[in-house]
Amino acid sequence: MHVSRPARCSVLLLTGLLLLTACGSDSGSSAKSGGSGAGAVTFDNCGQKVTVAAPPEQAVSLNQGTTEILLSLGLADRMAGTATWTDPVMKGLEKANAEVPRLADNQPSFEKVLATEPDFVASSFTSTLDRGGVAPREKFEELGVPTYLSPADCEGKDNSGDGDGLRTKPLDMETVYREVRELARVFGVEERGEQLVDRLKSRVTKATSGIRAGSTTVLYWFANQESPYMAGCCGAPGIISNVLGAKNVFDDSTQEWPQINWETAADRDPDVLVIGDLTRKSQTAESAAKKIAFLESNPVTKNMKAVKGKRYVLLSGQAMNPTIRTVEGVEKVAAALRAYGLAG
């Protein structure tokens, strides 16, 4: 698949030192000029100025969210690797995804990413491009590799503390749409970006038509059985709740995914439980089946009205993250509210 690649820099790992050898590029692709150099694109990204000299030909995506955007833009042949998966790839992208090497199911090492000779690295989460993640952005930049971080994980969000961060303002889909447009611009495929955004907007409009769920309460459980991660007010589940007019029972928390005990969850007693159906194995009770088995057997949770009524909505992890899959979350929760007679 990787035919007619331009010459590029080789990254060698020798006696513990990374040596970057200089090389040129003769790529004939073009992007709209936004910075220095022919075809260069320059923009502000999560507090950093990023310049991409030419449309990438050997990109690496470190999280499933950015991976699915790039695949949706038809860029599989310009990707050198993917990593950090929580779910099967989005429907319709299976063939394209199979063409791209998977560097790791979870987080790859910095050296493994460098071995692909990347010319662009994208990530959905600040933690991935930081100490304790694959590597800080500066490490890539020092080697001449521009990086991109999803604005949905930095704008209106404080990631300085422990956990998944605090939202200082509610997230909305426009930030996700901007990510699509920015990545499309980097790769010189702006028209594809606009077409993708139009499709996503149309799906949200269709899914929410006629729904007035103002009296319906919802709880979002992402992962972990002992100390469950449940959605706070203002991330992707906040988008879903807000566009449907439903109320998240933990909208009084600005944490992205606060860990909340089951006694508190039972006290809030939501009408509907939105459950993460994950395929990874890094936490307890990742799959929806295991989550439901726990809910229906635990003495604290089995008498919750959503559990007794089996009012569950199963979502992929990506649909509960701020990605293009959030639209899938809107669609599935909307369909469930209609099916349960809770759509208003």
C-alpha positions in Angstrom: 0.0 0.0 0.0 2.8 2.4 0.7 3.9 3.0 -2.8 5.7 6.1 -4.2 6.6 7.4 -0.7 8.9 10.4 -0.7 12.3 10.0 0.8 12.2 10.7 4.5 14.2 10.8 7.7 15.4 7.6 9.2 15.3 7.3 13.0 17.9 5.0 14.4 18.2 3.7 18.0 21.9 3.3 18.6 23.5 2.7 22.1 20.5 4.4 23.7 20.8 7.5 21.6 18.3 8.7 19.0 20.0 9.9 15.9 18.0 11.7 13.3 19.5 11.7 9.8 18.6 14.5 7.5 16.7 13.9 4.3 14.4 15.7 1.9 10.9 15.3 0.6 9.6 15.5 -2.9 5.9 15.1 -2.1 3.7 16.5 -4.8 0.7 16.8 -2.5 -0.4 20.3 -1.5 -2.4 21.7 1.4 -3.7 25.3 1.8 -0.8 27.5 2.8 -1.0 28.7 6.4 2.6 29.0 7.3 6.2 29.1 6.1 7.2 26.9 3.2 5.5 25.7 0.1 2.3 23.8 1.0 3.0 24.3 4.7 0.1 24.5 7.2 0.5 26.4 10.5 -2.1 26.5 13.3 -2.4 26.8 17.1 -3.2 23.5 18.7 -3.7 23.2 22.5 -1.4 26.0 23.3 1.3 25.1 20.8 2.1 26.4 17.4 2.3 23.5 14.9 3.7 23.7 11.4 3.3 20.8 9.0 5.6 21.4 6.1 3.7 19.2 3.6 0.7 16.8 3.7 1.8 13.8 5.7 2.5 10.5 4.0 3.5 8.4 7.1 1.2 9.5 9.9 0.8 7.7 13.2 -2.4 7.9 15.2 -2.0 7.1 18.9 -5.6 6.9 19.9 -8.7 5.3 18.3 -10.5 8.6 18.1 -8.0 10.3 15.8 -7.5 7.0 13.9 -11.2 6.8 13.0 -11.2 10.4 11.8 -8.2 9.8 9.5 -9.8 6.6 8.2 -13.1 8.3 7.6 -11.2 10.9 5.5 -9.9 8.2 3.3 -6.3 8.5 4.5 -5.4 4.8 5.3 -2.7 4.8 2.6 -1.0 7.7 4.3 -0.9 6.1 7.8 2.1 4.2 9.2 0.4 2.9 12.4 -2.3 3.1 15.0 -2.5 2.3 18.7 -4.6 2.4 21.9 -7.9 0.8 21.0 -11.0 0.3 23.3 -13.4 -1.1 20.7 -13.6 -2.7 17.3 -13.2 -0.1 14.5 -16.2 1.9 13.5 -18.5 0.1 11.0 -17.6 0.8 7.4 -13.9 1.3 8.2 -12.9 -2.3 8.6 -11.2 -2.7 5.3 -9.3 0.6 5.5 -8.2 -0.1 9.0 -6.9 -3.5 8.0 -4.5 -1.8 5.7 -2.8 0.1 8.5 -0.3 -1.6 10.9 -1.5 -1.7 14.5 1.5 -0.8 16.7 -0.2 -1.8 19.9 -3.6 -2.5 21.3 -2.8 -0.1 24.1 0.0 2.4 24.4 3.1 1.8 22.2 6.6 2.7 23.2 8.2 5.9 21.9 10.8 3.8 20.1 8.1 1.7 18.3 6.4 4.8 17.0 9.7 6.2 15.8 10.5 3.0 14.0 7.6 3.7 11.6 9.5 6.9 10.5 6.5 9.1 11.1 6.1 12.6 9.6 3.0 13.4 11.7 1.6 12.1 15.0 -2.0 12.6 16.2 -3.5 11.9 19.6 -7.0 12.2 21.2 -5.8 12.6 24.7 -3.3 14.9 26.5 -2.1 12.0 28.6 -0.9 10.1 25.5 1.4 12.9 24.5 2.8 13.6 27.9 5.1 12.1 30.5 3.7 8.7 31.4 2.3 8.4 27.9 4.0 7.6 24.7 6.2 10.7 25.0 5.8 14.4 25.5 5.0 16.4 22.4 8.4 18.1 22.7 10.2 14.8 22.2 8.6 14.4 18.8 9.1 18.0 17.9 12.8 17.8 18.7 13.0 15.1 16.0 11.2 17.2 13.5 7.9 15.3 13.8 4.8 17.6 14.2 2.1 16.5 16.6 -1.6 17.1 16.9 -3.8 16.9 19.9 -7.6 16.7 19.8 -8.9 20.2 20.9 -11.8 18.4 22.6 -9.3 17.2 25.3 -7.7 20.6 26.0 -10.0 23.5 25.2 -12.2 24.3 28.2 -10.4 21.5 30.1 -7.8 21.4 32.9 -5.7 18.3 32.7 -3.1 19.3 35.3 -4.4 17.1 38.1 -4.9 13.4 38.6 -7.6 11.5 36.7 -9.2 12.4 33.4 -9.3 16.2 33.9 -11.8 18.8 34.8 -14.1 20.6 32.4 -14.1 24.4 32.8 -16.8 24.7 30.1 -19.1 22.2 28.5 -17.9 20.5 25.4 -19.9 20.6 22.2 -19.8 18.9 18.8 -18.5 22.0 17.1 -15.1 21.3 18.7 -15.1 17.8 17.3 -16.1 19.1 13.9 -13.2 21.5 14.1 -10.9 18.6 14.7 -12.1 16.9 11.5 -11.6 20.1 9.6 -8.1 20.7 11.0 -6.9 17.2 10.2 -8.4 17.4 6.7 -6.5 20.7 6.2 -3.2 19.1 7.4 -3.6 16.4 4.8 -4.9 18.7 2.1 -8.3 17.0 1.8 -10.5 19.9 3.0 -13.5 19.0 0.8 -13.6 15.5 2.4 -13.5 17.1 5.8 -16.6 19.2 5.0 -18.4 16.3 3.6 -17.7 14.3 6.8 -18.9 17.1 9.0 -22.1 17.5 7.0 -22.8 13.8 7.3 -22.3 13.9 11.1 -24.5 16.9 11.5 -27.2 15.3 9.4 -27.2 12.2 11.6 -27.5 14.3 14.8 -30.4 16.2 13.4 -32.2 13.0 12.4 -31.6 11.3 15.7 -32.8 14.2 17.8 -35.9 15.1 15.8 -38.9 15.2 18.0 -37.2 14.2 21.2 -38.0 16.1 24.4 -36.5 14.0 27.2 -36.4 16.8 29.9 -37.8 14.6 32.6 -35.5 11.6 31.9 -32.5 11.0 34.1 -29.4 9.1 32.8 -26.2 7.7 34.3 -23.2 6.9 32.1 -20.9 4.1 33.4 -17.7 3.8 31.4 -15.6 1.2 33.2 -14.4 -0.4 36.5 -16.6 -2.4 38.8 -15.1 -1.6 42.2 -14.6 2.2 41.8 -16.7 2.9 38.7 -15.9 5.8 36.3 -19.2 7.6 35.7 -19.6 10.7 33.5 -19.5 14.2 34.9 -21.4 17.1 33.4 -19.5 18.3 30.5 -17.7 15.8 28.3 -19.1 13.6 25.5 -21.9 12.2 27.6 -22.8 15.9 28.3 -23.2 16.4 24.6 -25.5 13.4 24.3 -27.6 14.5 27.3 -27.8 18.1 26.2 -28.9 17.5 22.6 -31.6 15.0 23.8 -32.7 17.2 26.6 -32.1 14.5 29.2 -30.4 15.0 32.6 -27.2 13.3 33.6 -27.5 12.4 37.3 -23.9 13.4 37.9 -24.0 16.7 36.1 -23.0 18.4 39.4 -19.4 17.1 38.8 -17.0 18.9 36.4 -14.7 15.9 36.4 -14.6 14.1 33.1 -15.0 10.7 34.6 -15.3 10.9 38.4 -15.0 7.6 40.4 -18.3 7.3 42.3 -19.4 4.7 44.8 -22.4 2.5 44.1 -24.3 3.8 47.1 -24.3 7.3 45.6 -25.3 6.0 42.2 -28.2 4.0 43.7 -29.3 7.1 45.6 -29.4 9.1 42.3 -31.5 6.2 40.8 -31.5 7.1 37.1 -34.2 6.2 34.7 -31.7 4.8 32.2 -28.2 3.3 32.5 -25.8 4.0 29.6 -23.1 1.3 29.7 -19.7 1.2 28.1 -19.3 -2.0 26.1 -15.5 -2.2 25.8 -13.3 -4.9 24.4 -10.1 -3.8 26.1 -9.0 -5.6 29.3 -7.3 -2.9 31.4 -10.2 -2.5 34.0 -12.7 -4.8 35.7 -16.1 -5.3 34.1 -15.1 -3.9 30.7 -17.8 -5.6 28.6 -21.5 -4.6 28.9 -22.4 -8.3 29.7 -20.1 -8.2 32.8 -21.4 -4.8 33.8 -25.0 -5.9 33.6 -24.3 -9.2 35.5 -22.8 -7.1 38.3 -25.7 -4.6 38.4 -28.3 -7.4 38.6 -26.6 -9.3 41.3 -25.1 -6.6 43.6 -27.4 -5.8 46.5 -26.8 -2.1 46.3 -27.6 -1.8 42.6 -30.1 -4.5 41.8 -33.1 -2.5 43.1 -32.3 0.6 41.0 -35.3 1.3 38.7 -33.2 1.2 35.6 -31.8 -2.2 36.6 -35.2 -3.6 37.5 -36.6 -2.3 34.3 -33.5 -3.5 32.3 -33.4 0.0 30.8 -29.8 -0.2 29.4 -28.1 1.5 26.5 -24.9 -0.2 25.3 -22.3 2.1 23.8 -18.8 1.6 22.6 -16.1 3.4 24.6 -15.5 5.7 21.6 -19.1 6.8 21.6 -18.6 7.9 25.2 -15.4 9.8 24.3 -15.4 13.2 22.5 -14.9 11.8 19.0 -16.9 11.5 15.8 -18.4 8.3 17.4 -20.2 10.6 19.9 -22.8 10.9 17.1 -23.3 7.2 17.4 -23.9 7.7 21.1 -26.6 10.3 20.3 -28.3 8.0 17.9 -28.3 4.9 20.2 -29.4 6.8 23.3 -32.1 8.5 21.3 -33.3 5.2 19.9 -33.4 3.7 23.4 -35.3 6.6 24.9 -37.9 6.1 22.2 -38.1 2.4 22.8 -38.5 2.9 26.6 -41.2 5.5 26.1 -39.0 8.2 27.6 -38.5 10.5 24.6 -41.1 13.0 25.7 
